[in-house]
Protein backbone atom coordinates (compact mmCIF):
# COMPACT_ATOMS: atom_id res chain seq x y z
CA UNK A 1 0.00 0.00 0.00
CA UNK A 2 1.36 3.42 -0.98
CA UNK A 3 1.81 6.10 1.66
CA UNK A 4 -0.96 8.71 1.94
CA UNK A 5 0.36 12.07 0.77
CA UNK A 6 0.00 15.64 2.01
CA UNK A 7 0.84 18.43 -0.45
CA UNK A 8 2.18 21.66 1.08
CA UNK A 9 2.73 24.98 -0.69
CA UNK A 10 5.58 27.30 0.25
CA UNK A 11 5.60 30.94 -0.87
CA UNK A 12 7.03 34.38 -0.11
CA UNK A 13 7.41 35.38 3.53
CA UNK A 14 8.96 38.27 5.46
CA UNK A 15 12.23 37.10 7.07
CA UNK A 16 11.43 33.63 5.58
CA UNK A 17 9.37 32.81 8.68
CA UNK A 18 6.47 30.99 6.99
CA UNK A 19 8.83 29.08 4.72
CA UNK A 20 10.43 27.57 7.82
CA UNK A 21 7.01 26.85 9.30
CA UNK A 22 6.12 24.78 6.22
CA UNK A 23 9.27 22.70 6.62
CA UNK A 24 8.73 22.18 10.34
CA UNK A 25 5.04 21.27 10.03
CA UNK A 26 5.92 18.94 7.15
CA UNK A 27 8.37 17.13 9.42
CA UNK A 28 5.55 16.70 11.89
CA UNK A 29 3.35 15.07 9.23
CA UNK A 30 6.20 12.72 8.37
CA UNK A 31 6.33 11.64 12.03
CA UNK A 32 2.84 10.21 11.42
CA UNK A 33 4.06 8.28 8.38
CA UNK A 34 2.66 10.59 5.70
CA UNK A 35 4.52 11.27 2.49
CA UNK A 36 4.93 15.06 2.31
CA UNK A 37 5.37 16.90 -0.98
CA UNK A 38 6.48 20.52 -0.45
CA UNK A 39 6.01 22.67 -3.54
CA UNK A 40 8.04 25.87 -3.49
CA UNK A 41 6.07 28.36 -5.57
CA UNK A 42 9.12 30.63 -5.80
CA UNK A 43 10.83 27.93 -7.90
CA UNK A 44 8.65 28.15 -11.00
CA UNK A 45 10.02 25.32 -13.17
CA UNK A 46 10.38 22.85 -10.32
CA UNK A 47 6.94 23.65 -8.91
CA UNK A 48 5.26 23.04 -12.29
CA UNK A 49 6.94 19.63 -12.52
CA UNK A 50 5.84 18.80 -8.97
CA UNK A 51 2.24 19.87 -9.66
CA UNK A 52 2.11 17.67 -12.74
CA UNK A 53 3.32 14.75 -10.63
CA UNK A 54 0.71 15.55 -8.00
CA UNK A 55 -2.01 15.19 -10.62
CA UNK A 56 -0.58 11.83 -11.68
CA UNK A 57 -0.44 10.59 -8.07
CA UNK A 58 -3.68 12.21 -6.97
CA UNK A 59 -5.30 9.03 -5.63
CA UNK A 60 -2.84 9.08 -2.69
CA UNK A 61 -3.41 12.71 -1.71
CA UNK A 62 -5.21 13.26 1.59
CA UNK A 63 -5.22 17.07 1.63
CA UNK A 64 -3.38 20.25 0.65
CA UNK A 65 -1.96 22.62 3.26
CA UNK A 66 -0.32 26.06 3.39
CA UNK A 67 0.14 29.10 5.57
CA UNK A 68 -2.10 32.10 4.89
CA UNK A 69 -3.81 30.23 2.05
CA UNK A 70 -0.78 30.34 -0.27
CA UNK A 71 -1.41 28.30 -3.42
CA UNK A 72 -5.13 27.77 -2.88
CA UNK A 73 -5.85 29.83 -6.00
CA UNK A 74 -3.94 27.47 -8.34
CA UNK A 75 -6.20 26.04 -11.03
CA UNK A 76 -6.24 23.59 -13.90
CA UNK A 77 -6.71 24.75 -17.50
CA UNK A 78 -10.48 24.45 -17.08
CA UNK A 79 -10.45 26.95 -14.20
CA UNK A 80 -11.13 24.41 -11.47
CA UNK A 81 -8.95 24.63 -8.40
CA UNK A 82 -6.53 21.75 -8.09
CA UNK A 83 -7.70 20.49 -4.70
CA UNK A 84 -11.34 20.70 -5.83
CA UNK A 85 -10.58 18.70 -8.98
CA UNK A 86 -8.97 15.99 -6.87
CA UNK A 87 -11.77 16.23 -4.29
CA UNK A 88 -9.65 16.72 -1.16
CA UNK A 89 -9.56 19.45 1.51
CA UNK A 90 -7.35 22.54 1.54
CA UNK A 91 -6.13 23.42 5.04
CA UNK A 92 -5.15 27.09 5.37
CA UNK A 93 -3.25 28.09 8.51
CA UNK A 94 -3.72 31.85 8.94
CA UNK A 95 -1.13 33.42 11.23
CA UNK A 96 -2.36 37.03 10.86
CA UNK A 97 -5.70 38.64 11.58
CA UNK A 98 -8.24 37.78 8.83
CA UNK A 99 -8.46 41.49 7.92
CA UNK A 100 -5.09 41.05 6.19
CA UNK A 101 -6.35 38.19 4.03
CA UNK A 102 -9.95 39.10 3.22
CA UNK A 103 -9.65 38.60 -0.54
CA UNK A 104 -8.14 35.14 -0.14
CA UNK A 105 -10.62 34.07 2.54
CA UNK A 106 -13.55 35.32 0.48
CA UNK A 107 -12.20 33.42 -2.53
CA UNK A 108 -12.08 30.25 -0.45
CA UNK A 109 -15.62 30.81 0.76
CA UNK A 110 -16.84 31.28 -2.80
CA UNK A 111 -15.26 28.05 -4.06
CA UNK A 112 -17.65 25.69 -5.75
CA UNK A 113 -16.70 23.19 -3.06
CA UNK A 114 -16.13 25.56 -0.14
CA UNK A 115 -17.00 22.78 2.28
CA UNK A 116 -13.59 21.27 1.41
CA UNK A 117 -11.79 24.25 2.97
CA UNK A 118 -10.49 24.33 6.52
CA UNK A 119 -9.13 27.54 8.04
CA UNK A 120 -7.25 27.82 11.29
CA UNK A 121 -6.30 30.98 13.18
CA UNK A 122 -3.78 31.77 15.93
CA UNK A 123 -6.32 33.67 18.05
CA UNK A 124 -9.79 32.30 18.91
CA UNK A 125 -11.20 35.77 18.26
CA UNK A 126 -9.91 35.55 14.69
CA UNK A 127 -11.94 32.38 14.19
CA UNK A 128 -15.02 34.12 15.58
CA UNK A 129 -14.40 37.12 13.34
CA UNK A 130 -14.04 34.96 10.22
CA UNK A 131 -17.18 33.01 11.05
CA UNK A 132 -19.14 36.24 11.56
CA UNK A 133 -17.82 38.28 8.63
CA UNK A 134 -17.60 35.55 6.01
CA UNK A 135 -19.69 32.58 4.94
CA UNK A 136 -19.79 29.65 7.33
CA UNK A 137 -19.37 26.95 4.67
CA UNK A 138 -15.74 26.29 5.60
CA UNK A 139 -14.60 24.74 8.87
CA UNK A 140 -12.79 27.24 11.12
CA UNK A 141 -10.68 26.45 14.17
CA UNK A 142 -8.09 27.79 16.61
CA UNK A 143 -4.59 26.46 15.99
CA UNK A 144 -1.89 28.14 18.08
CA UNK A 145 1.56 29.04 16.85
CA UNK A 146 4.42 26.71 17.78
CA UNK A 147 8.18 26.48 18.08
CA UNK A 148 10.74 25.00 15.75
CA UNK A 149 10.99 21.25 16.32
CA UNK A 150 13.48 21.19 19.14
CA UNK A 151 16.00 18.66 17.82
CA UNK A 152 16.44 21.00 14.84
CA UNK A 153 17.16 24.01 17.02
CA UNK A 154 20.42 25.91 16.84
CA UNK A 155 22.99 25.23 19.54
CA UNK A 156 22.02 27.31 22.55
CA UNK A 157 24.56 29.19 24.65
CA UNK A 158 24.49 28.02 28.31
CA UNK A 159 22.28 30.43 30.22
CA UNK A 160 24.98 31.88 32.47
CA UNK A 161 27.20 32.56 29.44
CA UNK A 162 24.60 34.48 27.45
CA UNK A 163 25.70 37.97 26.51
CA UNK A 164 22.34 39.54 25.62
CA UNK A 165 20.11 40.49 28.55
CA UNK A 166 17.01 41.26 26.51
CA UNK A 167 16.11 41.24 22.83
CA UNK A 168 13.09 42.69 21.05
CA UNK A 169 12.19 41.30 17.65
CA UNK A 170 9.92 42.81 15.03
CA UNK A 171 9.72 45.69 12.57
CA UNK A 172 9.50 49.27 13.78
CA UNK A 173 7.83 52.38 12.42
CA UNK A 174 7.78 55.63 14.37
CA UNK A 175 4.09 56.11 15.30
CA UNK A 176 4.47 59.88 14.94
CA UNK A 177 5.60 59.40 11.35
CA UNK A 178 2.54 57.24 10.66
CA UNK A 179 0.24 59.82 12.20
CA UNK A 180 1.81 62.62 10.13
CA UNK A 181 1.40 60.53 6.98
CA UNK A 182 -2.29 59.96 7.72
CA UNK A 183 -2.83 63.67 8.30
CA UNK A 184 -1.21 64.48 4.96
CA UNK A 185 -2.79 61.75 2.83
CA UNK A 186 -6.25 61.14 4.31
CA UNK A 187 -9.29 63.36 4.34
CA UNK A 188 -9.90 65.19 7.64
CA UNK A 189 -12.97 63.00 8.21
CA UNK A 190 -11.11 59.68 7.81
CA UNK A 191 -8.15 60.98 9.82
CA UNK A 192 -10.56 61.85 12.63
CA UNK A 193 -12.26 58.46 12.46
CA UNK A 194 -8.98 56.56 12.77
CA UNK A 195 -7.96 58.63 15.77
CA UNK A 196 -11.32 58.01 17.42
CA UNK A 197 -10.94 54.24 16.92
CA UNK A 198 -7.45 54.47 18.45
CA UNK A 199 -8.91 56.27 21.46
CA UNK A 200 -11.50 53.49 21.85
CA UNK A 201 -8.75 50.88 21.76
CA UNK A 202 -6.78 52.75 24.42
CA UNK A 203 -9.90 53.12 26.58
CA UNK A 204 -10.82 49.43 26.22
CA UNK A 205 -7.48 47.59 25.93
CA UNK A 206 -9.11 44.17 26.14
CA UNK A 207 -11.18 44.82 23.02
CA UNK A 208 -10.02 43.12 19.84
CA UNK A 209 -9.21 45.58 17.05
CA UNK A 210 -12.38 44.92 15.06
CA UNK A 211 -14.47 45.29 18.22
CA UNK A 212 -13.16 48.85 18.48
CA UNK A 213 -14.17 49.55 14.91
CA UNK A 214 -17.65 48.09 15.45
CA UNK A 215 -18.00 50.09 18.68
CA UNK A 216 -17.36 53.27 16.71
CA UNK A 217 -19.88 52.37 13.99
CA UNK A 218 -22.59 51.31 16.45
CA UNK A 219 -22.24 54.60 18.31
CA UNK A 220 -23.36 56.23 15.08
CA UNK A 221 -26.05 53.71 14.21
CA UNK A 222 -24.09 52.53 11.17
CA UNK A 223 -24.08 48.96 9.94
CA UNK A 224 -20.52 48.00 9.08
CA UNK A 225 -21.42 46.79 5.59
CA UNK A 226 -22.79 50.25 4.83
CA UNK A 227 -19.22 51.59 4.95
CA UNK A 228 -18.02 49.13 2.33
CA UNK A 229 -16.19 46.17 3.84
CA UNK A 230 -13.04 46.33 1.69
CA UNK A 231 -12.36 49.94 2.61
CA UNK A 232 -13.32 49.34 6.24
CA UNK A 233 -10.91 46.41 6.45
CA UNK A 234 -8.15 48.58 4.99
CA UNK A 235 -8.64 51.22 7.66
CA UNK A 236 -8.76 48.59 10.41
CA UNK A 237 -5.40 47.30 9.14
CA UNK A 238 -4.00 50.82 9.37
CA UNK A 239 -5.18 51.22 12.97
CA UNK A 240 -3.94 47.72 13.89
CA UNK A 241 -0.45 48.46 12.56
CA UNK A 242 -0.38 51.83 14.32
CA UNK A 243 -1.38 50.33 17.67
CA UNK A 244 1.29 47.64 17.39
CA UNK A 245 4.01 50.16 16.59
CA UNK A 246 2.87 52.60 19.26
CA UNK A 247 2.88 49.87 21.90
CA UNK A 248 6.30 48.60 20.79
CA UNK A 249 7.61 52.17 20.98
CA UNK A 250 6.28 52.56 24.54
CA UNK A 251 7.86 49.25 25.57
CA UNK A 252 11.29 50.25 24.35
CA UNK A 253 10.96 53.74 25.86
CA UNK A 254 10.28 52.11 29.24
CA UNK A 255 13.57 50.19 29.18
CA UNK A 256 16.08 53.01 29.56
CA UNK A 257 19.35 51.72 30.99
CA UNK A 258 18.79 48.08 29.97
CA UNK A 259 21.14 46.11 27.73
CA UNK A 260 18.63 46.13 24.89
CA UNK A 261 19.09 44.47 21.50
CA UNK A 262 16.59 44.85 18.64
CA UNK A 263 16.07 42.91 15.41
CA UNK A 264 13.93 43.91 12.44
CA UNK A 265 13.35 46.58 9.83
CA UNK A 266 13.04 50.25 10.70
CA UNK A 267 14.75 50.54 14.07
CA UNK A 268 17.14 53.15 12.72
CA UNK A 269 14.10 55.50 12.92
CA UNK A 270 13.89 55.11 16.70
CA UNK A 271 15.06 58.24 18.54
CA UNK A 272 15.61 58.55 22.27
CA UNK A 273 17.90 60.43 24.65
CA UNK A 274 17.62 57.75 27.32
CA UNK A 275 17.52 54.42 25.44
CA UNK A 276 20.47 52.98 23.55
CA UNK A 277 19.73 50.15 21.16
CA UNK A 278 22.07 47.53 19.76
CA UNK A 279 20.55 47.00 16.33
CA UNK A 280 21.07 43.68 14.54
CA UNK A 281 19.25 44.80 11.41
CA UNK A 282 16.58 42.90 9.50
CA UNK A 283 17.47 39.34 10.50
CA UNK A 284 16.37 36.15 8.80
CA UNK A 285 14.31 33.80 10.93
CA UNK A 286 17.31 31.54 11.44
CA UNK A 287 19.54 34.44 12.47
CA UNK A 288 16.89 35.65 14.89
CA UNK A 289 16.79 32.23 16.50
CA UNK A 290 20.55 32.28 16.92
CA UNK A 291 20.24 35.62 18.72
CA UNK A 292 17.48 34.23 20.95
CA UNK A 293 19.77 31.32 21.78
CA UNK A 294 22.25 33.82 23.22
CA UNK A 295 19.64 35.92 25.07
CA UNK A 296 18.35 35.68 28.61
CA UNK A 297 14.99 37.37 27.96
CA UNK A 298 12.99 37.65 24.72
CA UNK A 299 10.35 40.39 24.80
CA UNK A 300 7.17 39.92 22.79
CA UNK A 301 4.14 42.19 22.46
CA UNK A 302 1.06 42.18 20.26
CA UNK A 303 -1.47 44.54 21.85
CA UNK A 304 -4.33 43.96 19.39
CA UNK A 305 -4.41 40.14 19.65
CA UNK A 306 -6.25 39.59 22.92
CA UNK A 307 -6.10 35.81 23.10
CA UNK A 308 -3.33 35.23 20.59
CA UNK A 309 -0.41 32.89 20.47
CA UNK A 310 2.88 33.82 18.81
CA UNK A 311 5.82 31.72 17.64
CA UNK A 312 8.26 34.18 19.25
CA UNK A 313 7.16 33.10 22.73
CA UNK A 314 7.42 29.40 21.92
CA UNK A 315 10.73 29.80 20.07
CA UNK A 316 12.22 31.78 22.97
CA UNK A 317 11.38 28.97 25.37
CA UNK A 318 12.60 26.27 22.98
CA UNK A 319 15.91 28.12 22.67
CA UNK A 320 16.45 28.28 26.42
CA UNK A 321 15.50 31.94 26.96
CA UNK A 322 12.82 33.39 29.21
CA UNK A 323 9.80 34.59 27.24
CA UNK A 324 8.50 37.95 28.48
CA UNK A 325 5.14 38.71 26.95
CA UNK A 326 1.96 40.67 27.39
CA UNK A 327 -0.53 38.79 29.52
CA UNK A 328 -3.57 37.17 27.90
CA UNK A 329 -5.88 34.22 28.68
CA UNK A 330 -4.11 31.83 26.31
CA UNK A 331 -0.67 32.34 27.88
CA UNK A 332 -2.20 31.77 31.32
CA UNK A 333 -3.55 28.43 30.08
CA UNK A 334 -0.18 27.30 28.74
CA UNK A 335 2.33 28.79 31.19
CA UNK A 336 2.57 29.96 34.79
CA UNK A 337 3.80 33.49 35.48
CA UNK A 338 7.25 33.57 37.15
CA UNK A 339 7.49 29.79 36.84
CA UNK A 340 7.70 29.10 33.10
CA UNK A 341 7.19 32.59 31.64
CA UNK A 342 7.14 36.27 32.61
CA UNK A 343 4.03 38.32 31.83
CA UNK A 344 3.15 41.99 32.11
CA UNK A 345 0.06 44.14 31.64
CA UNK A 346 1.43 47.62 30.92
CA UNK A 347 4.80 48.92 29.65
CA UNK A 348 5.54 50.82 32.87
CA UNK A 349 5.78 47.46 34.70
CA UNK A 350 8.60 46.21 32.51
CA UNK A 351 11.76 47.87 33.73
CA UNK A 352 11.37 46.92 37.38
CA UNK A 353 10.30 43.37 36.45
CA UNK A 354 13.31 42.88 34.17
CA UNK A 355 15.86 44.38 36.56
CA UNK A 356 14.54 42.31 39.45
CA UNK A 357 14.70 39.10 37.43
CA UNK A 358 18.18 39.82 36.04
CA UNK A 359 19.49 40.35 39.57
CA UNK A 360 18.01 36.96 40.50
CA UNK A 361 19.88 35.11 37.77
CA UNK A 362 19.32 31.66 39.28
CA UNK A 363 15.55 32.18 39.35
CA UNK A 364 15.60 33.41 35.75
CA UNK A 365 17.43 30.29 34.65
CA UNK A 366 14.81 28.13 36.38
CA UNK A 367 12.01 29.96 34.56
CA UNK A 368 13.82 29.35 31.26
CA UNK A 369 14.14 25.64 32.03
CA UNK A 370 10.47 25.27 32.96
CA UNK A 371 9.41 27.16 29.82
CA UNK A 372 11.57 24.86 27.72
CA UNK A 373 9.89 21.81 29.24
CA UNK A 374 6.39 23.19 28.55
CA UNK A 375 7.17 23.85 24.89
CA UNK A 376 9.04 20.59 24.35
CA UNK A 377 6.11 18.61 25.73
CA UNK A 378 3.32 20.03 23.56
CA UNK A 379 4.07 23.18 21.55
CA UNK A 380 6.40 22.25 18.70
CA UNK A 381 5.23 22.23 15.08
CA UNK A 382 5.08 18.43 15.24
CA UNK A 383 2.39 18.82 17.91
CA UNK A 384 0.42 21.11 15.61
CA UNK A 385 0.72 18.49 12.85
CA UNK A 386 -1.20 16.14 15.10
CA UNK A 387 -3.93 18.78 15.62
CA UNK A 388 -4.22 19.42 11.88
CA UNK A 389 -4.56 15.70 11.17
CA UNK A 390 -7.21 15.36 13.88
CA UNK A 391 -9.22 18.24 12.40
CA UNK A 392 -9.08 16.82 8.87
CA UNK A 393 -10.03 13.37 10.13
CA UNK A 394 -12.96 14.67 12.14
CA UNK A 395 -14.24 16.95 9.38
CA UNK A 396 -13.76 14.63 6.41
CA UNK A 397 -13.24 11.16 7.87
CA UNK A 398 -9.88 10.83 6.11
CA UNK A 399 -7.22 8.66 7.74
N, C-alpha and C positions, 0 to 999 in steps of 0.2 A: 504493500500500500504506500502511495506517495505521500510525502509530508504535506499537510495543509499549509497554505501560503498566505502571508500578510504582505500587502504592497504598501510601502510608505513613500511619500513624496517629500523631497527636501528642496527648499528654495532659498531666496535671499533673506538675510537676517542681520540686524544691527549687532555688531561685535561677534557675529557668527553664533549667537546664543542658541537659536532654534535649530540650527544645523547640528549642534552637539546634542540637543535634546532628542532629535530623531535617532541619532546613533545609539544613545543610551537607552531609549525606550525600545528600540529594535533589539538590543541585547537582552532586554527583559523578556520580549516575546520568544526569543531563541531559548531562553531558560525553560520555557514551557513546550519545547520541541516543535516550534513552528519554523517553517522556512520563511525568511524575511528578505524581501526584495526592496532595496532602497533605491529609488530613482531620483537622481540629482538633476533637477530641472535647469540648473545653471550649465550643465554639460549637454548641449543640445543634441549632438550626434549620438552620444551614448544613450541618452534618455529615450530617443526615438527607437533605437534598437531594443532597449529594455521593454518599452511599451508594446512593441510588436510581439515580443516573446511572451509578455503577460497575456495577450489575446490568444496566443497559441495554447498556453497552459491554463486557461481561465477556469477549467473545471476544478482546479485545486485551490482557487482563491477563496478565502473566507471573508475578508473585508479589506478596504483601503483605509489608510490613516495618514493624517498630516496635522501639523500645527497651524492654527489660524486659517484652516480651510485651503491651504496651498494645494493646487492641482485639481481641486474638485470641479473646476470649469473645463477640464480637458474633455474633448468630444471626439467621436468617430466622424468619418466623412459625412454621414447622414445627419449629423447634429446631435446625436444622442450621447449623453455623458457615458464615459467608459464604464463606471461602476454600475450605472443603470442598465447598460447593455448586457453586462455579465449577470446582473441581478443580485448584487451583494451590497452590504452597507458601506457607507463612507463615514468614518469617525473623525470629526474635526475637534481638535483640542485647542480651544481659544484661551490664550494667556493674557489678553488685554480685555478691557471693557468692550462689550458688544458695540458701543457707539463708534468704535474705530473700525468696525468690520461690517457695517450695516449692509452695504451692497452685496457682499459675499454671503451673508446670512440670508438676506432676502432671496438671493439667487437659489440658495439651497432649499428654502421654503417653497419656492415656485417650481422646483423640479417636478417632472411628471411622476416621479416615484419618491416624493419627499419623505415618505415613511421609511425609506432606507437610510435616511441621514440621522446621525447621532452627533450631538454637540455637547462638549463639556466646557466648563468654565472654572476659573481658579478662585472665584468668590461666589458663595451661594446667592448673593444678591444679583449677580450677573445672570445666573440661570433664571431667577424670577423676572428680571427685566426682559430677557429674551422671550420668555414665555408670554409675557404681557404685551410686548410691543410687536411681536411677530407671530406668524401662524403657529399653531401648536401641533402641526403634523409631525414634526421631528421630535425625537426623544432628546431631552436636555437633562444634564446632570452636573453635579459638583465634582470636579477632579482636582485636588490640590496640586501645586507645584511639587517638585522633588529635587533631591540632590543627585549629582553624578553618582554612578554606581561606585561604591567605595573602593573596590580593589583596583579601579582604574584612576584613582585620585593621584595627584602629584605627591611627591614626597614632602611631608610636612616637617617644618622645623620644630624641634622640641620646644614646648611652651616657654620654658624659662629662657631659651636662647632667641626668642622672637624679638625682632628689632623695631617693629611697628606697633605702637600702642593701640591706635585706632585708625581704621580706614573707612572712607565713605565712597561708595560706588554709584555711578549714575551720571547722566548728562546734566549740565547746568545751564540755565539761562537767567540772566538778571531779571527779576520780576518787574523792576522799574522800567527796564527796556521794553518788556512786553507791554506794559501799561501805556507807555509813550507811543508805541506802534499802533495799538488799538485806537488811541485818541486821534492819531493822524489819519488812519486808514478807514475807520468805521464811522458811520453816521452818529451824531450825538445821541440819538435815541438808542441805537444798539449798544454803544459804549456805556450808556447809563444802565441798560438792562444787565449787561455782563457784570458791572460793578454791584448791582443790587443782588444778583445771584451769588456773587462772592461774599457779600455781607451775610446772606442767609446761611451759607456754608460755615462761616466763622461763628455765627450765632448758634448754629445747631451742628456741632462737629461730628455727631454720630450719624447724621444724615448721609446717605449715599449721594453722589453727585447729581444723579438724575432726579432724586427726591427734591433736591434744592430747586432744580429747574421747574418741576411740577408744582412745588409750593408757590413759586413766583407766578406761574400761569393761573393757578387756582385762585390766588388772591385777586386776580383781575377777571375771574369768571371766563377764562379762555380755555377751550379744549386744546390740548397739545397739537393735535392733527391740524387745527386751524392755522397754526403757524407755518406749516409745511415741514414735515419730519426731517427731510434731508438737511435743510438749513438749520433747523433746531439742533440736530445732532452735531452739526459742524460747530455751532456756538458752544454746545456742552463740552465738546472736545477742547475748545479754546480755554474755557474756564477750568476744566480738569487739569490741563497742562500748567496753567498759571498757578493753581493751588498747590500742585506738586512742587513746582520750582520755588514758590514763596515759602513753603514749609521747609524745604531743603536748605534754603538760604537762612532761615531762622535757626535751624539746627546747627549749622556751621558757625553762625554768629555767636551762638551760646557756648562755644567750645574754645574761647580765647585761652591761650596758654597751654593747650593740649598738643601733644605730638600727633598732628593730624595729617593723614595722607588722603588724597582724593584721586579717583580714577574716572575718566569719562570725558566726553566732549564739553567744551565751553567754560571750563573752570578758570581759564585765563581772564574771563570777564569779571570774576569775583574780586571785589575791592573791600578792604578792611584795614583799619589802623591797628586792630588788636588781635587779628587772627592771621597766622602764617600757615600757608598750605604747602605741602610737598606734593607736587602735581606729577602723576605718572602718565598723563596723557590719555588718549582714547585707546584703552587696552582691549585686546581680544579677550574672549571668554576664558581661554586657557591661561593667558597672562594674568587676568584678574584672579583666577583661582590660585595661581602661584603666590600672588601678593597676599591673599587671604591666608595661605598656608604659612606665612611669616608674620601674621598679625595676631594680636591678643584679642582685640574686639573688632567686630564688623558691624557698622551701624547701617540700619535699613529703615526707610520710612516711606510710606505710601498713604498720605492722609485721606485720599478719596475712596480707598477700598476698605470698607468697614469690617468685613469679615474675611478678607483676602488671605491667601497664602502667597509666598514669594520664594523663588529658588535661592535667592541670596541668603535667606535665613538658613535654609537646609544645607546649602553648600558651605556656609561658614562653619556650621556644626560638624559637617562631614570632614572638613579640613582642620579640625582641632582648635578652632577659634571660638570665642564666646559671641553668640548672636545678640545684638542689642537692637530691639525693634519696638515700634509703636504697639501698644497693647491693643488687642482685639479678641473677640470671643474664640476665634479659631486657635490662636496661639495659646490661649489658656486651656483649651482642650488637649493640645499636643504636648506642651511643655509646662514646667512649673517655674514661676519667677524666682530668681536667685538660687535655683537648684540646677536647672538645665538651660536657662535662658535669662536674659535681663530685659525687662520691659519698662516703658515709660509712657506717660500720658501727654505731657507738654514739654516743649523744648527747654524751658527754664529748669527742668528737673535734671537735665542731662549731665551738666558739668560736675555737680556734686556726686552724682551716682557713679560716674566714670572715675573720678579721682579717688573716691572711697574704695572702689573695687580694685583699682590699680595698686593702691597701697596694701591691699590684702591679696597679694599675688597668689598665695596658696589657695584661697577660696575661689579666685577667678579660674585657676587651673582645674579645680574640681567641677565648676560649672561647665567648663569646656568639655570635660570628660563625660559628664552626664548628658550633655547635649549631643555629643557624638554617639552615645549609646542609643538615645531615642531615635536619631535619624537612621542609624545602621539597622535598627530593628524593623522599621516600617515606613521609611520615607525616602527611599531611593527610587530611581526611575523603574527599576525592576519590580518594585511594589506597585507602582502605578500601572505597569503592564498587566498585572493580575487583575486590577480593578477594571481596566478597559475590556479585558477578555470576559470578565463576569458580566459587564453591561451588555456586550454584544450577545453573549449566550442567553441572557435573560430576555433581551428584546427580540431576538431573532431565532433563538433555539439552535444556534450554530455551535458546534463543538470544536 
